[in-house]
Amino acid sequence: MDDRERGSFISLPDELLLIVIEHCDTQDVAALSGVAKQYSNICRPIIFRNADLSIHNRGKVLCVFPNSYQSLPSTWYDPSDSLQCNNIPPNMQKRQEAFLSALIRNPSLAEYVQTFSWTLLLLDSNRRTDLKIDPFAINKSVALDPKNPFNEIWKVFASLTRVQTLDLAWLSRHLAMPLIHSIPSTLFPAATSVRLVGVMPYALAASILLTNPQNLLHLHLDNLQQSGIIPSTHDDKDPEMDDPEVDDPDTGGSDMDDEPYDTHYKDMSIFEMFHLVMTGSLDEADETDEDLREVPTKKVRRIKTRPADPISTPSPSPSPF
């Protein structure tokens, strides 16, 4: 391409440039954004439109586990959305850090994200765990490091107010303690398609499902389990309603501090909360309804098996992050 042809391309109206650039793959768009400011302004919405920073949609992957009875480790295939799966791409943490850092530096980028797929996983890589370092200690130090972008993860998530399709998995129990105390009460208010996977704190599921339940068109709870109940922050809470396994340190329960989160529905399970979302009875809900526990399971099965309710996932093109 000579200078005259190059000049004619850059002189095209932005609308035509956008049509051309949208037919390029993700890596080419990312490279083109660094050529000129005009290209950068056009490429930025395309780059951030579909943000896929997940590892739980890979199907079955090869996992390696140490074997105390044999000199060689054991290997087998585990689903990538399993808690036991330790096949984590070595660059995933760096990619997630790059995405978080970009939105921390420039919060306006959040408005471009429409499809968001993210796996909340162990913050350290397998290389560190192979060195016999306590992964929980690493998680806690990383999460509490003010210079680490993961410290701002919930602030970034809260800024994604235009996400329409959400696919979120929580696949590490180690991650719960460092980050569970700062989950916002409102996340992804514009989401119409939601998929939640793994062992998830109640506060996170509630912040998504109870924000704007009337907007939900597709909901997929994929083996979703509740990791714990968040203690009440109400000053006038009824002591008889306290969960002894959670609030009583003598029973070995959680000793975490009260959450800065509205826990009006704290005594419900995730599936009871799901029932309220589907029936639209959040304001008139009676938490003592005897029939409440039987309804959610039926509705979950119906939602997960209806062919008309698939969750759209981002295209498999590589992410620039």
ABEGO torsion letter per residue (X at the ends): XBAAAAAAAAABBAAAAAAAAAABBAAAAAAAAAABAAAAAAAAAAAAABBBBBAAAAEBBBBBBBBAABABBBBBBBBAABAABABBBAAAAAAAAAAAAAAAABAAAAAABABBBBBBBBABBAAAAAAGBBAAAAAAAAAABAABAAAAAAAAAAABAABABBBBBBABAAAAAAAAAABBABBGAABABBBBBEBBBAAAAAAAAAABAAABABBBBBGBBBAEBBBBABAABBAAABBAAAABAAAGBBABBBBBBBAAAAABBAAAAAAAAAAGAAAABBAABAAAAAAAAAAAAAAAABAAABBBBBBABBBAX
